[in-house]
Amino acid sequence: MEINEIEALVEKLINDALELDELKVKFDGSQCAIIAVGDFFETLSRVKRQQTVLAPLSEVIQNGTIHAVSVKTFTKAQWQRDKMLNG
């Protein structure tokens, strides 16, 4: 599978499972970086946020399609603040 196909698959799996305001998926070699934005993250701990995003990817992680994954989660307000600071 090509990198752009894997990116599209990861995006589809996450978008089908979660109601997000914004999702960014980027591959750098074998490293997958995910940024997920949704206000429902506000009530979840950092660990629960990551588990929520990784859960729809369990099969593609287990079968080796992706293996190195970093996840950053934000509420909309946190994302706006992060974009201003790191803009």
ZAKOLVEX-433435 format. One record per residue: y, x, z of N, C-alpha, C, O in turn; residue number from 0. Coordinates in steps of 0.2 Angstrom, whole numbers, plus 2048, in hexadecimal, padded with zeros to 3 digits. Each point is the difference from the previous one (the first is absolute). Example, Ala and Ser with C-alpha at 12.3 -4.5 7.8 and 13.67 -1.06 7.14 Angstrom:
{n_north = 7E4, n_east = 842, n_up = 827, ca_north = 806, ca_east = 7FC, ca_up = 800, c_north = 806, c_east = 804, c_up = 800, o_north = 7FF, o_east = 805, o_up = 803, pos = 0}
{n_north = 806, n_east = 7F9, n_up = 7F9, ca_north = 806, ca_east = 804, ca_up = 801, c_north = 805, c_east = 7FC, c_up = 803, o_north = 806, o_east = 803, o_up = 801, pos = 1}
***
This chain:
{n_north = 7FA, n_east = 804, n_up = 800, ca_north = 806, ca_east = 7FC, ca_up = 800, c_north = 806, c_east = 804, c_up = 800, o_north = 800, o_east = 805, o_up = 804, pos = 0}
{n_north = 805, n_east = 7FA, n_up = 7F8, ca_north = 806, ca_east = 803, ca_up = 800, c_north = 805, c_east = 7FF, c_up = 806, o_north = 7FF, o_east = 7FB, o_up = 803, pos = 1}
{n_north = 805, n_east = 809, n_up = 7FE, ca_north = 805, ca_east = 7FF, ca_up = 806, c_north = 804, c_east = 7FA, c_up = 800, o_north = 800, o_east = 7FC, o_up = 805, pos = 2}
{n_north = 802, n_east = 802, n_up = 7F5, ca_north = 804, ca_east = 7FA, ca_up = 7FF, c_north = 7FC, c_east = 7FA, c_up = 801, o_north = 802, o_east = 7FB, o_up = 803, pos = 3}
{n_north = 7F7, n_east = 805, n_up = 7FB, ca_north = 7FC, ca_east = 7FB, ca_up = 802, c_north = 7FE, c_east = 7FF, c_up = 807, o_north = 800, o_east = 7FA, o_up = 803, pos = 4}
{n_north = 800, n_east = 80C, n_up = 800, ca_north = 7FE, ca_east = 7FF, ca_up = 808, c_north = 806, c_east = 7FE, c_up = 803, o_north = 7FF, o_east = 7FC, o_up = 805, pos = 5}
{n_north = 807, n_east = 806, n_up = 7FA, ca_north = 806, ca_east = 7FD, ca_up = 803, c_north = 801, c_east = 7F9, c_up = 7FF, o_north = 801, o_east = 7FC, o_up = 805, pos = 6}
{n_north = 7FD, n_east = 801, n_up = 7F5, ca_north = 801, ca_east = 7F9, ca_up = 7FE, c_north = 7FA, c_east = 7FC, c_up = 805, o_north = 802, o_east = 7FB, o_up = 802, pos = 7}
{n_north = 7F8, n_east = 808, n_up = 7FE, ca_north = 7FB, ca_east = 7FD, ca_up = 804, c_north = 802, c_east = 800, c_up = 808, o_north = 7FF, o_east = 7FB, o_up = 803, pos = 8}
{n_north = 804, n_east = 80A, n_up = 7FF, ca_north = 802, ca_east = 800, ca_up = 807, c_north = 805, c_east = 7FB, c_up = 801, o_north = 800, o_east = 7FC, o_up = 805, pos = 9}
{n_north = 805, n_east = 804, n_up = 7F7, ca_north = 806, ca_east = 7FB, ca_up = 800, c_north = 7FD, c_east = 7F9, c_up = 800, o_north = 802, o_east = 7FC, o_up = 804, pos = 10}
{n_north = 7F9, n_east = 803, n_up = 7F8, ca_north = 7FD, ca_east = 7F9, ca_up = 7FF, c_north = 7FD, c_east = 7FE, c_up = 807, o_north = 800, o_east = 7FA, o_up = 802, pos = 11}
{n_north = 7FC, n_east = 80B, n_up = 800, ca_north = 7FC, ca_east = 7FE, ca_up = 806, c_north = 804, c_east = 7FF, c_up = 806, o_north = 7FF, o_east = 7FB, o_up = 804, pos = 12}
{n_north = 806, n_east = 808, n_up = 7FD, ca_north = 805, ca_east = 7FF, ca_up = 806, c_north = 804, c_east = 7FA, c_up = 7FF, o_north = 800, o_east = 7FC, o_up = 804, pos = 13}
{n_north = 803, n_east = 803, n_up = 7F6, ca_north = 804, ca_east = 7FA, ca_up = 7FE, c_north = 7FC, c_east = 7FA, c_up = 801, o_north = 802, o_east = 7FA, o_up = 802, pos = 14}
{n_north = 7F7, n_east = 806, n_up = 7FC, ca_north = 7FC, ca_east = 7FA, ca_up = 800, c_north = 7FF, c_east = 7FE, c_up = 808, o_north = 7FE, o_east = 7FA, o_up = 801, pos = 15}
{n_north = 802, n_east = 80B, n_up = 803, ca_north = 7FE, ca_east = 7FF, ca_up = 807, c_north = 806, c_east = 7FF, c_up = 805, o_north = 7FF, o_east = 7FD, o_up = 805, pos = 16}
{n_north = 807, n_east = 805, n_up = 7F9, ca_north = 805, ca_east = 800, ca_up = 804, c_north = 807, c_east = 7FD, c_up = 7FD, o_north = 800, o_east = 801, o_up = 7FA, pos = 17}
{n_north = 804, n_east = 7FC, n_up = 80A, ca_north = 806, ca_east = 7FD, ca_up = 7FD, c_north = 805, c_east = 805, c_up = 802, o_north = 803, o_east = 800, o_up = 805, pos = 18}
{n_north = 7FF, n_east = 805, n_up = 7F6, ca_north = 805, ca_east = 805, ca_up = 801, c_north = 806, c_east = 7FF, c_up = 7FC, o_north = 800, o_east = 7FD, o_up = 7FB, pos = 19}
{n_north = 805, n_east = 806, n_up = 808, ca_north = 807, ca_east = 7FF, ca_up = 7FD, c_north = 800, c_east = 806, c_up = 7FA, o_north = 804, o_east = 7FF, o_up = 7FB, pos = 20}
{n_north = 7F9, n_east = 806, n_up = 807, ca_north = 800, ca_east = 806, ca_up = 7FB, c_north = 7FA, c_east = 804, c_up = 802, o_north = 7FE, o_east = 801, o_up = 805, pos = 21}
{n_north = 800, n_east = 802, n_up = 7F5, ca_north = 7FA, ca_east = 805, ca_up = 801, c_north = 801, c_east = 805, c_up = 7FB, o_north = 801, o_east = 7FF, o_up = 7FA, pos = 22}
{n_north = 7FE, n_east = 807, n_up = 808, ca_north = 800, ca_east = 806, ca_up = 7FC, c_north = 7FA, c_east = 804, c_up = 801, o_north = 7FE, o_east = 802, o_up = 805, pos = 23}
{n_north = 7FF, n_east = 800, n_up = 7F5, ca_north = 7FA, ca_east = 804, ca_up = 800, c_north = 801, c_east = 806, c_up = 7FC, o_north = 801, o_east = 7FF, o_up = 7FA, pos = 24}
{n_north = 7FD, n_east = 807, n_up = 808, ca_north = 801, ca_east = 806, ca_up = 7FC, c_north = 7FB, c_east = 805, c_up = 801, o_north = 7FE, o_east = 801, o_up = 806, pos = 25}
{n_north = 7FF, n_east = 801, n_up = 7F5, ca_north = 7FB, ca_east = 805, ca_up = 801, c_north = 803, c_east = 807, c_up = 7FE, o_north = 804, o_east = 801, o_up = 7FB, pos = 26}
{n_north = 7FA, n_east = 804, n_up = 809, ca_north = 802, ca_east = 807, ca_up = 7FE, c_north = 7F9, c_east = 804, c_up = 801, o_north = 7FE, o_east = 802, o_up = 805, pos = 27}
{n_north = 7FF, n_east = 7FF, n_up = 7F5, ca_north = 7F9, ca_east = 803, ca_up = 800, c_north = 7FB, c_east = 7FA, c_up = 803, o_north = 800, o_east = 7FB, o_up = 7FD, pos = 28}
{n_north = 7FD, n_east = 807, n_up = 808, ca_north = 7FB, ca_east = 7FC, ca_up = 803, c_north = 803, c_east = 7FC, c_up = 806, o_north = 7FD, o_east = 7FC, o_up = 804, pos = 29}
{n_north = 80A, n_east = 806, n_up = 7FE, ca_north = 803, ca_east = 7FD, ca_up = 806, c_north = 804, c_east = 7F9, c_up = 7FE, o_north = 803, o_east = 800, o_up = 7FB, pos = 30}
{n_north = 7FB, n_east = 7FB, n_up = 808, ca_north = 803, ca_east = 7F9, ca_up = 7FF, c_north = 805, c_east = 7FF, c_up = 805, o_north = 7FE, o_east = 800, o_up = 806, pos = 31}
{n_north = 808, n_east = 7FF, n_up = 7F9, ca_north = 806, ca_east = 7FE, ca_up = 804, c_north = 802, c_east = 7F9, c_up = 7FF, o_north = 801, o_east = 7FE, o_up = 7FB, pos = 32}
{n_north = 7FE, n_east = 7FE, n_up = 80B, ca_north = 802, ca_east = 7F9, ca_up = 7FF, c_north = 806, c_east = 7FE, c_up = 805, o_north = 800, o_east = 802, o_up = 806, pos = 33}
{n_north = 805, n_east = 7FB, n_up = 7F7, ca_north = 805, ca_east = 7FD, ca_up = 804, c_north = 800, c_east = 7F8, c_up = 800, o_north = 800, o_east = 7FE, o_up = 7FA, pos = 34}
{n_north = 7FF, n_east = 7FF, n_up = 80C, ca_north = 800, ca_east = 7F9, ca_up = 800, c_north = 805, c_east = 7FD, c_up = 804, o_north = 801, o_east = 802, o_up = 806, pos = 35}
{n_north = 803, n_east = 7F9, n_up = 7F7, ca_north = 805, ca_east = 7FD, ca_up = 804, c_north = 7FF, c_east = 7F8, c_up = 801, o_north = 7FF, o_east = 7FD, o_up = 7FB, pos = 36}
{n_north = 801, n_east = 801, n_up = 80B, ca_north = 7FF, ca_east = 7F9, ca_up = 801, c_north = 802, c_east = 7FF, c_up = 808, o_north = 7FF, o_east = 804, o_up = 804, pos = 37}
{n_north = 805, n_east = 7F6, n_up = 7FD, ca_north = 802, ca_east = 7FF, ca_up = 806, c_north = 7FA, c_east = 7FE, c_up = 805, o_north = 801, o_east = 800, o_up = 806, pos = 38}
{n_north = 7F9, n_east = 7FE, n_up = 7F8, ca_north = 7FB, ca_east = 7FF, ca_up = 804, c_north = 7FE, c_east = 806, c_up = 804, o_north = 7FC, o_east = 7FF, o_up = 805, pos = 39}
{n_north = 806, n_east = 807, n_up = 7F9, ca_north = 7FE, ca_east = 806, ca_up = 803, c_north = 803, c_east = 801, c_up = 807, o_north = 7FE, o_east = 803, o_up = 804, pos = 40}
{n_north = 808, n_east = 7F9, n_up = 7FD, ca_north = 804, ca_east = 800, ca_up = 806, c_north = 7FC, c_east = 7FF, c_up = 806, o_north = 801, o_east = 804, o_up = 805, pos = 41}
{n_north = 7FA, n_east = 7F8, n_up = 7FB, ca_north = 7FC, ca_east = 7FE, ca_up = 806, c_north = 7FA, c_east = 805, c_up = 801, o_north = 7FC, o_east = 7FF, o_up = 805, pos = 42}
{n_north = 803, n_east = 805, n_up = 7F6, ca_north = 7FA, ca_east = 804, ca_up = 800, c_north = 801, c_east = 808, c_up = 803, o_north = 805, o_east = 802, o_up = 7FE, pos = 43}
{n_north = 7F6, n_east = 800, n_up = 805, ca_north = 801, ca_east = 807, ca_up = 802, c_north = 7FF, c_east = 805, c_up = 7FA, o_north = 7FE, o_east = 7FD, o_up = 7FB, pos = 44}
{n_north = 804, n_east = 809, n_up = 806, ca_north = 7FF, ca_east = 805, ca_up = 7FA, c_north = 7F9, c_east = 800, c_up = 7FD, o_north = 7FF, o_east = 800, o_up = 7FA, pos = 45}
{n_north = 7FC, n_east = 800, n_up = 80B, ca_north = 7F9, ca_east = 801, ca_up = 7FE, c_north = 7FE, c_east = 7F9, c_up = 7FC, o_north = 7FD, o_east = 801, o_up = 7FB, pos = 46}
{n_north = 805, n_east = 7F9, n_up = 808, ca_north = 7FE, ca_east = 7FA, ca_up = 7FD, c_north = 804, c_east = 7FF, c_up = 7F9, o_north = 7FD, o_east = 7FE, o_up = 7FB, pos = 47}
{n_north = 809, n_east = 805, n_up = 804, ca_north = 803, ca_east = 800, ca_up = 7FA, c_north = 7FC, c_east = 804, c_up = 7FA, o_north = 7FF, o_east = 7FD, o_up = 7FB, pos = 48}
{n_north = 7FF, n_east = 809, n_up = 807, ca_north = 7FC, ca_east = 804, ca_up = 7FC, c_north = 7F9, c_east = 7FD, c_up = 7FE, o_north = 7FE, o_east = 800, o_up = 7FA, pos = 49}
{n_north = 7FF, n_east = 7FD, n_up = 80B, ca_north = 7FA, ca_east = 7FC, ca_up = 7FF, c_north = 800, c_east = 7FB, c_up = 7FB, o_north = 7FC, o_east = 7FE, o_up = 7FC, pos = 50}
{n_north = 80A, n_east = 7FE, n_up = 805, ca_north = 801, ca_east = 7FA, ca_up = 7FC, c_north = 801, c_east = 802, c_up = 7F8, o_north = 7FD, o_east = 7FD, o_up = 7FC, pos = 51}
{n_north = 806, n_east = 809, n_up = 803, ca_north = 801, ca_east = 802, ca_up = 7F9, c_north = 7FA, c_east = 803, c_up = 7FE, o_north = 7FE, o_east = 7FF, o_up = 7FA, pos = 52}
{n_north = 7FE, n_east = 805, n_up = 80A, ca_north = 7FA, ca_east = 803, ca_up = 7FD, c_north = 7FA, c_east = 7FB, c_up = 800, o_north = 7FC, o_east = 802, o_up = 7FC, pos = 53}
{n_north = 804, n_east = 7F9, n_up = 807, ca_north = 7FA, ca_east = 7FB, ca_up = 800, c_north = 7FE, c_east = 7FE, c_up = 7F9, o_north = 7FA, o_east = 800, o_up = 7FE, pos = 54}
{n_north = 80B, n_east = 7FE, n_up = 7FE, ca_north = 7FE, ca_east = 7FE, ca_up = 7F9, c_north = 7FE, c_east = 806, c_up = 7FB, o_north = 7FD, o_east = 7FF, o_up = 7FB, pos = 55}
{n_north = 804, n_east = 807, n_up = 808, ca_north = 7FE, ca_east = 806, ca_up = 7FC, c_north = 7F9, c_east = 803, c_up = 802, o_north = 7FE, o_east = 805, o_up = 7FD, pos = 56}
{n_north = 7FF, n_east = 7F8, n_up = 808, ca_north = 7FA, ca_east = 803, ca_up = 803, c_north = 7FA, c_east = 801, c_up = 7FB, o_north = 7FD, o_east = 806, o_up = 800, pos = 57}
{n_north = 802, n_east = 7F6, n_up = 7FB, ca_north = 7FB, ca_east = 801, ca_up = 7FB, c_north = 802, c_east = 806, c_up = 7FB, o_north = 7FC, o_east = 805, o_up = 7FF, pos = 58}
{n_north = 80A, n_east = 7FC, n_up = 7FF, ca_north = 802, ca_east = 806, ca_up = 7FC, c_north = 801, c_east = 806, c_up = 804, o_north = 7FF, o_east = 805, o_up = 7FD, pos = 59}
{n_north = 802, n_east = 7FB, n_up = 809, ca_north = 7FF, ca_east = 806, ca_up = 804, c_north = 7F9, c_east = 802, c_up = 801, o_north = 7FF, o_east = 806, o_up = 800, pos = 60}
{n_north = 7FD, n_east = 7F5, n_up = 802, ca_north = 7F9, ca_east = 802, ca_up = 801, c_north = 7FC, c_east = 802, c_up = 7FA, o_north = 7FC, o_east = 805, o_up = 800, pos = 61}
{n_north = 806, n_east = 7F9, n_up = 7FA, ca_north = 7FD, ca_east = 802, ca_up = 7FA, c_north = 803, c_east = 806, c_up = 7FD, o_north = 7FE, o_east = 803, o_up = 7FB, pos = 62}
{n_north = 807, n_east = 800, n_up = 808, ca_north = 803, ca_east = 806, ca_up = 7FE, c_north = 805, c_east = 800, c_up = 7FB, o_north = 803, o_east = 805, o_up = 7FD, pos = 63}
{n_north = 7FF, n_east = 7F5, n_up = 800, ca_north = 805, ca_east = 7FF, ca_up = 7FB, c_north = 807, c_east = 803, c_up = 803, o_north = 803, o_east = 803, o_up = 7FC, pos = 64}
{n_north = 7FE, n_east = 7FB, n_up = 80A, ca_north = 806, ca_east = 804, ca_up = 804, c_north = 7FD, c_east = 803, c_up = 806, o_north = 7FC, o_east = 7FD, o_up = 803, pos = 65}
{n_north = 807, n_east = 808, n_up = 800, ca_north = 7FD, ca_east = 803, ca_up = 806, c_north = 806, c_east = 802, c_up = 804, o_north = 7FF, o_east = 800, o_up = 807, pos = 66}
{n_north = 806, n_east = 803, n_up = 7F7, ca_north = 806, ca_east = 802, ca_up = 804, c_north = 805, c_east = 7FB, c_up = 800, o_north = 804, o_east = 7FF, o_up = 7FB, pos = 67}
{n_north = 7FE, n_east = 7FD, n_up = 80A, ca_north = 804, ca_east = 7FB, ca_up = 800, c_north = 805, c_east = 800, c_up = 806, o_north = 7FE, o_east = 801, o_up = 806, pos = 68}
{n_north = 809, n_east = 7FF, n_up = 7F8, ca_north = 805, ca_east = 800, ca_up = 806, c_north = 803, c_east = 7F9, c_up = 7FF, o_north = 802, o_east = 7FE, o_up = 7FA, pos = 69}
{n_north = 800, n_east = 7FF, n_up = 80B, ca_north = 803, ca_east = 7F9, ca_up = 801, c_north = 806, c_east = 800, c_up = 804, o_north = 800, o_east = 802, o_up = 806, pos = 70}
{n_north = 805, n_east = 7FC, n_up = 7F7, ca_north = 806, ca_east = 7FF, ca_up = 804, c_north = 802, c_east = 7F8, c_up = 7FF, o_north = 800, o_east = 7FD, o_up = 7FB, pos = 71}
{n_north = 801, n_east = 800, n_up = 80B, ca_north = 802, ca_east = 7F9, ca_up = 800, c_north = 807, c_east = 7FF, c_up = 803, o_north = 802, o_east = 804, o_up = 805, pos = 72}
{n_north = 801, n_east = 7F7, n_up = 7F8, ca_north = 807, ca_east = 7FE, ca_up = 803, c_north = 801, c_east = 7F9, c_up = 800, o_north = 7FD, o_east = 7FC, o_up = 7FC, pos = 73}
{n_north = 808, n_east = 801, n_up = 808, ca_north = 802, ca_east = 7FA, ca_up = 7FF, c_north = 806, c_east = 800, c_up = 7FB, o_north = 802, o_east = 806, o_up = 7FE, pos = 74}
{n_north = 801, n_east = 7F5, n_up = 800, ca_north = 805, ca_east = 800, ca_up = 7FB, c_north = 806, c_east = 804, c_up = 803, o_north = 803, o_east = 804, o_up = 7FC, pos = 75}
{n_north = 7FF, n_east = 7FB, n_up = 80A, ca_north = 806, ca_east = 803, ca_up = 803, c_north = 7FE, c_east = 808, c_up = 801, o_north = 805, o_east = 804, o_up = 7FF, pos = 76}
{n_north = 7F5, n_east = 7FD, n_up = 803, ca_north = 7FE, ca_east = 808, ca_up = 801, c_north = 801, c_east = 803, c_up = 7F9, o_north = 802, o_east = 806, o_up = 800, pos = 77}
{n_north = 7FB, n_east = 7F7, n_up = 7FB, ca_north = 800, ca_east = 803, ca_up = 7F9, c_north = 807, c_east = 801, c_up = 7FE, o_north = 802, o_east = 805, o_up = 7FD, pos = 78}
{n_north = 803, n_east = 7F6, n_up = 804, ca_north = 807, ca_east = 801, ca_up = 7FE, c_north = 803, c_east = 806, c_up = 803, o_north = 803, o_east = 804, o_up = 7FD, pos = 79}
{n_north = 7FC, n_east = 7FC, n_up = 80A, ca_north = 802, ca_east = 806, ca_up = 804, c_north = 7FD, c_east = 807, c_up = 7FD, o_north = 804, o_east = 804, o_up = 7FF, pos = 80}
{n_north = 7F6, n_east = 7FC, n_up = 800, ca_north = 7FD, ca_east = 806, ca_up = 7FD, c_north = 802, c_east = 802, c_up = 7FA, o_north = 802, o_east = 806, o_up = 7FE, pos = 81}
{n_north = 7FF, n_east = 7F5, n_up = 7FD, ca_north = 803, ca_east = 802, ca_up = 7FA, c_north = 807, c_east = 803, c_up = 800, o_north = 802, o_east = 804, o_up = 7FC, pos = 82}
{n_north = 802, n_east = 7F9, n_up = 809, ca_north = 807, ca_east = 802, ca_up = 801, c_north = 800, c_east = 808, c_up = 802, o_north = 804, o_east = 804, o_up = 7FE, pos = 83}
{n_north = 7F8, n_east = 7FD, n_up = 807, ca_north = 7FF, ca_east = 806, ca_up = 803, c_north = 7FD, c_east = 806, c_up = 7FC, o_north = 802, o_east = 805, o_up = 800, pos = 84}
{n_north = 7F9, n_east = 7F9, n_up = 7FC, ca_north = 7FD, ca_east = 804, ca_up = 7FB, c_north = 802, c_east = 800, c_up = 7F9, o_north = 7FD, o_east = 803, o_up = 7FC, pos = 85}
{n_north = 807, n_east = 7F8, n_up = 803, ca_north = 802, ca_east = 7FE, ca_up = 7F9, c_north = 800, c_east = 804, c_up = 7FA, o_north = 802, o_east = 7FE, o_up = 7FB, pos = 86}
***
